[in-house]
Structures are given as C-alpha cells and as structure tokens.
Amino acid sequence: MLSKDKLARINELAKKAKTSRLSEEEAKEQSALRAEYLQTFRSSMLNTLKGVTIVDPLGNDVTPKKLKNERDKNNLH
C-alpha cells in the first residue's frame, strides 16, 4: 500500500497540474509516483484475484485454469 504522504503528493500535483503548469521536476515526480501507485494497485488486485473461486449457478467450480495454476504455483513455495 502506498503511504498517505505519497497519495497526498499525487493529489497535490494533480490539482496543481489542473490550475497551472508543472515544472519538469514536478512532472517527473508525478510520473514516478503514478507508476509506483499503479504497481501497488496491480499487485494488490492480483493477490485479491488469486483468492477468488468462480462458481456457476449449479455449484461447479469454473475458475479459469490460468488462475488455478497461478494459485497452485504460489502454494508450492
């Protein structure tokens, strides 16, 4: 999870970008913070999906094989 300070800085830079122009240094910082945020989000989402089991209306497990394989791979280590 991204720290509250980093999230606040992302929002601060976004707000500034709407009202005025970001300096080159601020634009680079914003880009780096956004990349870190996306990496954290994707990792969290992947971990959430690894815990999901999809069941059809008849009660059969229809979880995609790719997801099952990923879950099994992680359980071995």
C-alpha positions as CSV (number, residue, x, y, z in Angstrom):
1,M,0.0,0.0,0.0
2,L,1.2,3.5,-0.8
3,S,1.8,5.8,2.1
4,K,-0.7,8.6,2.9
5,D,2.1,11.1,2.2
6,K,2.7,9.8,-1.3
7,L,-1.1,9.7,-2.1
8,A,-1.4,13.2,-0.8
9,R,1.5,14.3,-3.0
10,I,0.0,12.6,-6.1
11,N,-3.3,14.5,-5.4
12,E,-1.4,17.8,-4.8
13,L,0.5,17.5,-8.1
14,A,-2.7,16.6,-10.0
15,K,-4.5,19.6,-8.5
16,K,-1.6,21.9,-9.4
17,A,-1.5,20.5,-13.0
18,K,-5.1,21.4,-13.4
19,T,-4.6,25.0,-12.3
20,S,-1.1,25.7,-13.6
21,R,1.9,24.1,-15.4
22,L,4.1,21.6,-13.5
23,S,7.8,22.1,-13.6
24,E,9.9,19.5,-15.3
25,E,11.0,18.1,-11.9
26,E,7.4,18.0,-10.7
27,A,6.2,16.2,-13.9
28,K,8.9,13.6,-13.4
29,E,8.0,13.2,-9.7
30,Q,4.3,12.8,-10.7
31,S,5.1,10.2,-13.3
32,A,7.2,8.2,-10.8
33,L,4.5,8.4,-8.1
34,R,1.8,7.3,-10.6
35,A,4.0,4.4,-11.7
36,E,4.5,3.3,-8.1
37,Y,0.8,3.7,-7.4
38,L,-0.1,1.5,-10.4
39,Q,2.4,-1.2,-9.5
40,T,1.0,-1.3,-5.9
41,F,-2.6,-1.4,-7.2
42,R,-1.9,-4.2,-9.7
43,S,-0.1,-6.3,-7.1
44,S,-3.0,-5.9,-4.7
45,M,-5.5,-6.8,-7.4
46,L,-3.6,-9.8,-8.4
47,N,-3.4,-11.0,-4.8
48,T,-7.2,-10.5,-4.5
49,L,-7.9,-12.5,-7.7
50,K,-5.7,-15.3,-6.5
51,G,-8.1,-15.9,-3.7
52,V,-11.2,-15.9,-5.8
53,T,-13.1,-19.0,-6.8
54,I,-15.7,-18.7,-9.5
55,V,-18.8,-20.9,-9.1
56,D,-21.6,-21.3,-11.7
57,P,-25.3,-21.4,-10.8
58,L,-25.1,-25.2,-10.4
59,G,-22.3,-25.0,-7.9
60,N,-19.5,-26.2,-10.1
61,D,-16.1,-24.6,-9.8
62,V,-15.5,-22.8,-13.1
63,T,-12.4,-20.8,-12.1
64,P,-10.2,-20.3,-15.1
65,K,-7.2,-22.7,-15.3
66,K,-4.8,-19.9,-15.6
67,L,-5.9,-18.5,-12.2
68,K,-5.9,-22.0,-10.6
69,N,-2.4,-22.6,-11.9
70,E,-1.2,-19.3,-10.5
71,R,-2.7,-20.1,-7.1
72,D,-1.2,-23.6,-7.1
73,K,2.2,-22.2,-8.1
74,N,2.2,-19.8,-5.2
75,N,1.1,-22.5,-2.7
76,L,4.1,-24.7,-3.6
77,H,6.6,-22.0,-2.4
